[in-house]
Amino acid sequence: MEKKATKIIQIAKLLAPIISSRDIIAVLKKKIITAKSSLIELDFSSVEFISRSAAHEFILMKEDLRNKKEITIVNANDSVVQMLRIVAANRIAPKMQKPKFNPKKVDIKFLYNKFSI
């Protein structure tokens, strides 16, 4: 069995220690796609924070590339891991349906007669 080389991407160096925008994930996606290896290790050491929107975009990117690249996350601090878990769980959980608005038709003359003084 041939051992494949793993491409390690330092997230803090590539993006920033604070990842707060969806747009920045496109830079990461491009880096992953252009990597020659199919095994990608994302090193989150020195990443202090990831916003909910950036985490959501990250999860979408990871899902989009799951058949092309094997992506693993290493050295992520607790707050980053927690945000990624929350966002991933929200994508899996069924959405609650909003109650349907069902207005009743009322004749305006009825309202006038009822509330007139």
Contacts in CASP RR format, 6 or more apart in sequence:
PFRMAT RR
TARGET T0000
AUTHOR 0000-0000-0000
METHOD contacts of the structure
MODEL  1
MEKKATKIIQIAKLLAPIISSRDIIAVLKKKIITAKSSLIELDFSSVEFI
SRSAAHEFILMKEDLRNKKEITIVNANDSVVQMLRIVAANRIAPKMQKPK
FNPKKVDIKFLYNKFSI
4 37 0 8 1.000
4 38 0 8 1.000
4 39 0 8 1.000
5 37 0 8 1.000
5 39 0 8 1.000
6 37 0 8 1.000
6 39 0 8 1.000
6 40 0 8 1.000
6 41 0 8 1.000
7 35 0 8 1.000
7 36 0 8 1.000
7 37 0 8 1.000
7 39 0 8 1.000
7 40 0 8 1.000
7 41 0 8 1.000
8 41 0 8 1.000
8 43 0 8 1.000
9 28 0 8 1.000
9 31 0 8 1.000
9 32 0 8 1.000
9 35 0 8 1.000
9 40 0 8 1.000
9 41 0 8 1.000
9 42 0 8 1.000
9 43 0 8 1.000
10 43 0 8 1.000
10 45 0 8 1.000
10 46 0 8 1.000
11 19 0 8 1.000
11 28 0 8 1.000
11 42 0 8 1.000
11 43 0 8 1.000
11 44 0 8 1.000
11 47 0 8 1.000
12 44 0 8 1.000
12 45 0 8 1.000
12 46 0 8 1.000
12 47 0 8 1.000
13 46 0 8 1.000
14 27 0 8 1.000
14 28 0 8 1.000
14 31 0 8 1.000
15 24 0 8 1.000
15 27 0 8 1.000
15 28 0 8 1.000
15 47 0 8 1.000
16 24 0 8 1.000
17 46 0 8 1.000
17 47 0 8 1.000
17 48 0 8 1.000
17 49 0 8 1.000
18 47 0 8 1.000
18 48 0 8 1.000
18 49 0 8 1.000
19 25 0 8 1.000
19 47 0 8 1.000
19 49 0 8 1.000
19 50 0 8 1.000
19 51 0 8 1.000
19 54 0 8 1.000
20 49 0 8 1.000
20 50 0 8 1.000
20 51 0 8 1.000
20 53 0 8 1.000
20 54 0 8 1.000
21 51 0 8 1.000
21 53 0 8 1.000
21 54 0 8 1.000
22 53 0 8 1.000
22 54 0 8 1.000
22 56 0 8 1.000
22 57 0 8 1.000
24 54 0 8 1.000
25 54 0 8 1.000
25 57 0 8 1.000
25 58 0 8 1.000
25 61 0 8 1.000
28 42 0 8 1.000
28 58 0 8 1.000
28 61 0 8 1.000
29 61 0 8 1.000
29 64 0 8 1.000
29 65 0 8 1.000
32 40 0 8 1.000
32 61 0 8 1.000
32 65 0 8 1.000
32 69 0 8 1.000
32 71 0 8 1.000
33 65 0 8 1.000
33 68 0 8 1.000
33 69 0 8 1.000
35 69 0 8 1.000
38 68 0 8 1.000
38 69 0 8 1.000
38 70 0 8 1.000
39 69 0 8 1.000
39 70 0 8 1.000
39 72 0 8 1.000
40 69 0 8 1.000
40 70 0 8 1.000
40 71 0 8 1.000
40 72 0 8 1.000
41 72 0 8 1.000
41 74 0 8 1.000
42 71 0 8 1.000
42 72 0 8 1.000
42 73 0 8 1.000
42 74 0 8 1.000
43 74 0 8 1.000
43 75 0 8 1.000
44 73 0 8 1.000
44 74 0 8 1.000
44 75 0 8 1.000
44 76 0 8 1.000
44 77 0 8 1.000
44 80 0 8 1.000
45 74 0 8 1.000
45 75 0 8 1.000
47 76 0 8 1.000
47 77 0 8 1.000
47 80 0 8 1.000
48 77 0 8 1.000
48 79 0 8 1.000
49 79 0 8 1.000
49 80 0 8 1.000
50 58 0 8 1.000
50 79 0 8 1.000
50 80 0 8 1.000
50 83 0 8 1.000
50 84 0 8 1.000
51 83 0 8 1.000
52 83 0 8 1.000
52 86 0 8 1.000
52 87 0 8 1.000
55 83 0 8 1.000
55 84 0 8 1.000
55 86 0 8 1.000
55 87 0 8 1.000
56 87 0 8 1.000
56 91 0 8 1.000
58 84 0 8 1.000
58 87 0 8 1.000
59 84 0 8 1.000
59 87 0 8 1.000
59 88 0 8 1.000
59 91 0 8 1.000
62 71 0 8 1.000
65 71 0 8 1.000
73 84 0 8 1.000
76 84 0 8 1.000
END
